[in-house]
Amino acid sequence: MFVDFRDQPPPPPWQPPRRRPRLTARQEKTLAAIIGVNVVLLLVAPIGGATLIGALALLFR
C-alpha cells in the first residue's frame, strides 16, 4: 500500500532533552542529612523492633 506524504510538513528539528538543574548547596546538605538519617535508622530500627516484640512477648507471658 502506498501512502502519499507530499502534503505533510517536515518534522520539527531535533533538540536534545533539557537537563535538570544541579542541586544547590542547601539542597545537597538536606539530601545528605536525609540519607544519613535513613542509614542510621536502617541499623537501629530492627534492634528497636526486636526489643518491642520481646517486651510484648514478656508482657503477655
C-alpha positions as CSV (number, residue, x, y, z in Angstrom):
1,M,0.0,0.0,0.0
2,F,1.3,3.4,-0.9
3,V,0.8,6.4,1.3
4,D,1.4,9.9,-0.1
5,F,3.2,12.1,2.4
6,R,3.9,15.0,0.0
7,D,1.4,17.4,1.7
8,Q,2.8,16.8,5.2
9,P,5.0,19.4,6.8
10,P,8.5,18.3,7.7
11,P,9.1,17.2,11.3
12,P,10.5,19.8,13.8
13,P,14.2,19.9,14.2
14,W,15.6,17.5,16.8
15,Q,16.6,19.2,20.1
16,P,18.4,17.4,23.0
17,P,16.3,16.9,26.1
18,R,16.5,19.6,28.8
19,R,18.9,18.8,31.6
20,R,17.7,19.2,35.1
21,P,19.5,21.9,37.1
22,R,22.1,20.8,39.6
23,L,21.2,20.9,43.3
24,T,22.0,23.9,45.4
25,A,24.4,23.7,48.3
26,R,21.4,23.8,50.7
27,Q,19.6,21.0,48.8
28,E,22.8,18.9,48.9
29,K,23.1,19.3,52.6
30,T,19.5,18.4,53.2
31,L,19.7,15.3,50.9
32,A,22.9,14.2,52.8
33,A,21.1,14.6,56.1
34,I,18.1,12.6,54.9
35,I,20.3,9.8,53.6
36,G,22.3,9.8,56.9
37,V,19.2,9.5,59.0
38,N,17.9,6.7,56.8
39,V,21.3,4.8,57.2
40,V,21.2,5.2,61.0
41,L,17.6,4.0,61.1
42,L,18.4,1.1,58.9
43,L,20.7,-0.1,61.6
44,V,18.8,1.0,64.7
45,A,15.2,0.2,63.7
46,P,15.5,-3.6,63.6
47,I,17.0,-3.7,67.0
48,G,14.3,-1.4,68.4
49,G,11.6,-3.5,66.7
50,A,13.1,-6.7,68.2
51,T,13.1,-5.1,71.6
52,L,9.5,-4.1,71.4
53,I,8.4,-7.5,70.2
54,G,10.4,-9.1,73.1
55,A,8.8,-6.7,75.5
56,L,5.3,-7.5,74.2
57,A,6.1,-11.3,74.4
58,L,7.2,-10.9,78.1
59,L,4.1,-8.8,78.8
60,F,1.7,-11.5,77.6
61,R,3.7,-14.3,79.0
